């Protein structure tokens, strides 16, 4: 029986170059979405707010905050700005060299 990582590597090796490129791009985007979700979570935790408290400050629902923190919902820049303000922080966005 092979491990998950061995099976995954085998499947990826069998993809044609176009499908592999599409997979790699989707995987990278999913990673960025999870990084953003973690950043939102850390901002809220640093501010000492619960999801419900942050939602109240922003005029939204606790479930909306939960879906952002889980990576299920990608927030707009406007929403991120409001979230940063509600957490007493400042939103900055950077693009760095690869």
Protein Blocks (a to p, Z undefined) as FASTA:
>chain_A
ZZfklmmmmmmmmpcfklmmmmmmmmmmmmmmmmmmmmmmmmmmmnopafklmmmmnopa
fklmmmmmnopaccdfklmmmmmmmnopacddddddZZ
